């Protein structure tokens, strides 16, 4: 039983560390704002579909992989935005899949400033595939000889203050704090989905008719894990091509680039260089995002 408990603990630590607390990591967060803060739905008078695929820590067997597909935009009411996202996070024998739907309402604070408030809810399915775990002792309990799954429902709240060239947002995901009890016989209490706190901000400064710079920041906190901050800067040419970099505290540095065609199709790629202790086993992560945008 001690051996089995150790394996479960190792898997849990691996998942939570690799996902940046209990939620997925995204390097190009400034391009995937809706995945971080659902109040971005309806911020622009357009409908956007975005795909993201992230392969983390290449070279490590069963390393984390993240995929999500989101669609969001303004409705016929310019004050209302709706959206949805489906996602899958995989790490070894574990998987987290889900669907979230959101509703956002936007208010005019002044002639330039607006406030967006959003609620989102959906279903999460957690699973662990015991057939992919090898035990040294054949007489260990056979809890890992099958696939276990659990379905829970969750909700989040987001707020966003913004104007044309600046935004500041706060997100509170996992508000319901569900317990995960995939193996009730191992622990008296399940693993709890903890409260998270996301704060994000960005500013686009026009240097000239052709050039612009956009610094952005994303801060994530969940107790008792240390605070994590992504500091990002990208340089944009003619609103079509961009290059940039990101520094993630105690984790990685990243380089990214992208191209925007007619403000309708855009593609972005990020390459993370690991700086944490994981670099002894893997020093890179690849992330690709593709977006399609149409006017309302």
N, C-alpha and C positions, 0 to 999 in steps of 0.2 A: 504493500500500500504506500509506503514511503517513496518507493521508486516511481510509482504512478503519479503521486502528488507532485514530485519533482518535475516530471515531464510536463504536467499541466501548467505548473508555474513557469517553466521555461518558455512554453508556447505563448502564454499570456504576456510575459515580459517582452518577448520578441515582437508580438503584434503591437503592443502599446508603444514600445520604443520606436518601431519602424513607422508607425502611422502618426508620430508626433502627438503624444497623448493617445486618445482613443479614436481620433478622427484622421482622415487621410491628409497627406501632405500634398501641396500644390506649389510648384515653383513659380509658374506664370499666373499668380493669383490676380494680377492687375488686368489680365485678359479674361479671367474666369470669375469676375466679381459676383455673379449670381450664385455660383457654387458656394461662396463664402457668406454672402449677405443677400437674402431673397428680396429685400427692399429695392434692389436694383431693377426688379421686374417693372417695366413701365416707365423707367427713368428717361428713355429715349422713345421717340415715336417710330419704332420699328419692331419687327419680330426677328429674334435671333435663335438659331439652333447651333449648339456647340458640342463637339466631341473632344474628349480628353483621354489620352492613354499614357500611363506612367509606368515604366519599368525601373524599379528601385534596386540599387546595389547589384548591378549586373556582375555575374560570375559566382554569386552565391546561390546554391540550389534552393528552390522554393522561396526566393526572396519576394518581398511585397510587390504586387501589381495592382494598379488602380485604373478603373475605366468608369467614365460617366458620360451621359448624354443628357443635355439640358435644352429646354425650349422655353423661352420667356418673351414677353413683350407687352405693349400697351393695348388695351381694349378700345372699343368705340368710345368709351368714356375716358378722356385723357387723364383723369385722376386715378384710374384703376389699372393696375398691372397684374397679370397672372403668369404662372409658370409651373414647370414641373421638371424633375430630374430623376433619372434612374442611374444606379451606380452599383459597382461591384468592386470590393477590395479583397484581395487574396493574399495569404501569406502561409506557405506550406500547406498543411492539412486544414487550415481554417479559412472561412469565407464569411464576408459580410456583404449582403445584398439588400437593396432597398428601393423604395419609390417615395418621393416627396412631392406634394403639391402645395403651392403657395398663393397667397392673395396679398396684394400691396395697395395701399392708398396713399396718394401724394397730395400734400397741402402746400399752398403758397404762403411762405412766411413774409417775404417782401417781394419787390419786383424782380430780384435776382436770386434770392435764396428759397429753397424748397425743403420740405420734410417728407420723407417716405417712411411709412410704418407697415410692417409685414408680419403675418402669422403663416406658419407652414406646418404641415402634419403629414404623416405617412406611416408606412410599415417597414420594419427592418427584420431580416432573417439572418440569424447567426447559425453557422454550422461548423462541425469539426468531423473530418473523415478519418475514423479510426483505422481503416484498412491501409492507410498510407503511413502508419506509425509502426515501427518495428521495436518489439520489447525483447530484452536480453533473456528474461526468464519466462519460460512458457507457462508457468503456473501463476503468473501475475493475473489479477482480475481482468476479465475480458471486456472491459468497458470500452476499449479502443478498437474492438473488432467489428464495429458497425459505425454508420454515420448518424450523428445526432444533430438535430436542428431545433431551433426555437424561434418563434415569431413574436415580435413585440411591436407596439405602436408608440410613436414618439411625436413630439412637437417642438417647435422653435419659435423664437421671436427676434425680429431684426428692426433696427432703426437706422435711418440714413439722412444726414443733413448735407445738402449739396447745392452747387451752382454750376454754371457752365464749365468752369475750369478746375473745380475743387470738390472733393467729397470726404466725408468723415462718417464712419458707420460702426455700429455695435451689434453683435450677434450673440444670442444665448441659445445654443443648441442643446439637445438632450434634456429638455425641461422635465420630462416625466421620470427620469432616473430609474429606469427599469432594472430589475435584477435578472441576470442570466444564470439559469440553473440547468445547464446541459447535463451535469453529472451530480444529481442531488445527493448521492451517497458519499461523495468525496468531501464536501464541505457543508457546514451547517448553513452558511449563507452564500448566495451566488455572487458573481462578479457584478458590481453595480456600474451602470452607465453614469458617470459623474457629470456634474455641471461643468460646462466649458464657458470660457469668455473669449470672444474674438473682438479685436478692435482693428479697424483698417482705415487708411487715409491715403489720398493721392492728390497730386496737383500737376496740371499741365501748363507749362510756361512756354509761350510762343517767343522764340528768339528772333525770328524773321518770318517772311512769307512762306519760306520753305522748311525751316528747321524749328523743332520744338524739343523740349526735354520734359520728362515726366517722372519725378520721384514718387515712390509709394512705400508704404509700410504696412505690415501685418503682424500683430502681436497676439499670441495665443497663451492662455493660462488655464490650467486645471490643477487643483491641489491634490497631492503634494508635489507634483512635478515642477521643475524650474520653469520660469517664464521663457518663452521662445519668441524671437523677433526676426522677421524677414525684412531687410532693408534693400530696396530695389531702385534701380534707375535705368531708364531707357531713353535713347536718343532717336527721334523720329524725323524722317525726311519726307516732305511733301505728303504726309499722312499715308504713305504707302509702305515705306521700308523702315524697320527699326532694329537697333542693336542695343543690348543692355546687359546688366549684371545684377546679381543678388548675393547678399551675405546673410546667412542664417546662423544665428548664434549657436555655438557649440555643436554644429552639425555639418555645414557645407558652404561652399561658395558655388555660384552658378553663372553661366553665360547663356544668353538666349538671343534669338533673332527671329524676325518675322516679315511677312509681306501681306499687303492688303490690296486686293484688286477691285477697283471701282466701288469701294466701300460695301461690297456684297459678299466677297469670299476672302477669307484671311486664313493664314497658316502660321503657326509659331512653333519653334523648337527650342528646348532648353537642355543643357548638359550640366549636371551637378557633379562637382568634385568633392568627395567626402573628406571632411577634416576631423570627424570624431574617431573613436576607437575602432569603428567598423572598417576604416580604411586599410587595416591589416588584411582584410579579406576581400574587400571590394572598394574601388575608388571612384565609381561613376554611376550616374543615374540618367536615364533618358526620358524625356517628356515631350509629347507631341499633342498639339491642339489644332483643331480645324473648325472654322465657323462659317455659317451661311446667314446672311442678313437681308431682309427685304423690308421695304417701307410699309407702314401700316396700311 
